[in-house]
Amino acid sequence: MRRVGVEPDTDARRTALCVPASVPRFVERARRLPVDMVILDLEDSVVPALKNHARSAAATALADDDWQAPLRAVRINAPDSPWVDDDLTGLGPCMSRLTEIVVPKVHTIEQLDRLSSRLACIEEEFGRQGRPVGFHIQVEDAAGLLSVDQTAAHPRVTTLAFGPVDYAASLGLRNGGTGHSESQAHSAAYDHGLMRMLVAARAHDKFALDGPCIDIRNTNELARSCEHSAALGLDGKWILHPDQLDATRLAFTPTKSEVAHAKSVMAALHTAEGDAPAAGAAIVDGKMVDEATLRHAQRLLARAGMH
C-alpha cells in the first residue's frame, strides 16, 4: 500500500484544547481563545445520538478561517467504530482547513493505513492543496503503547498524544487518576507510558503531547503535571477548559533565558535557518556545544514560536 508522507509543520503545540463539536457555545468560545490548537471532538464527549449533528457542526465551524488557533483538528471516532467512515466523509467540505485528524485508540499501523487511504481519496475529491492532513494519534492503552514504535513511524502521523484516563483503566491502576500528582506507583506507571511514547515520537521526528488533567478546578495538580511533562521533554498538553490555558502555555513556553541561550548556540555555530552548521563545535557560556546541542536549540526555538 502506498503511504502518503506528510512534511511536518513547525508550529508549536503547547496547548491543544479539546471541546465537544456538539455543543455550539463551547465551539464558539474555542474559536476566540489564543490556544495553539483546537480539537473539535466527535468521540468520547459526544453520545451516539448526537454523532451526526457533531460531525456536521464540526465541518461547518471549520469552513472558515475565523479562528485564533493556527492549528485546527477534529477527533474522529476509533478506527474500528461504526462511525469512523462517516466521520471522514463528513469532514470533506472543511478538508482545506484541517491541520490534523486526531485518531483515538490506535493499536496497529494497518488501522492507520486504512484511514490514510480513505483520507487521500477525500483530499483529492475536495481539492486539498499542499501538505496532506496529518494524523494526531492517541496512545491510550497497553496495546497502543506496545505498538507505538510502529505507529509513530507512519508517514502521515505528525503528533502523538497520551491518553491518561484510558491508559489507567487499561492497566488496572487503582483509583484511576490522571498521573503526576497521584501516588508513587501511579507516577511510575504514567512516566513509563509517557517516556515510551516520547522516545517513539522523537525517533521519527514527531510532536509528543501529554494528555489532559480532568480535574478542571485543581490548579495545583495542573501546575505539577505541566511542569513534570515539560521537564520530561514533551511539547505540550491537551486541555479541556479555558481556565487551564494560561498555566499550560506558561509551562511549555521557554523562558527568556532559555531562548537567549538557544540563540547563542545558533549564532556560535553560524547556522541560519535551513543552512548546515559552519562549525562542528563551539563554546557558549564556557560549555561545548555541537550538533546535538543545535538540535535541542532548534526545537526549543520552535516551541517558543521562533522558527
Buried (B, 14 or more C-beta within 10 A) or exposed (E): EEBBEBEBBBBBBBBBBBBBBBBEEBBEBBBEBEBBBBBBBBBBBBEEEBBBEBBBBBBBBBEEEEBEBBBBBBBBBBBEBEBBBBBBEBBBEBBBBBBBBBBBBBBBBEBBBBBBEBBBEBBEEEEBEEEBBBBBBBBBBBBBBEBBBBBBBBBBBBBBBBBBBBBBEBBEBEEEBBBBBBEEEBBEBBBEBBBBBBBBBBEBEBBBBBBBBBBBEBEEBBBBBBBBBBEBBBBBBBBBBBEBBEBBBBBBBBEEEBBEBBBBBBEBBEBEEEEEBEEEEBEBEEEEBBEEBBEBBBBBBBBBBBE
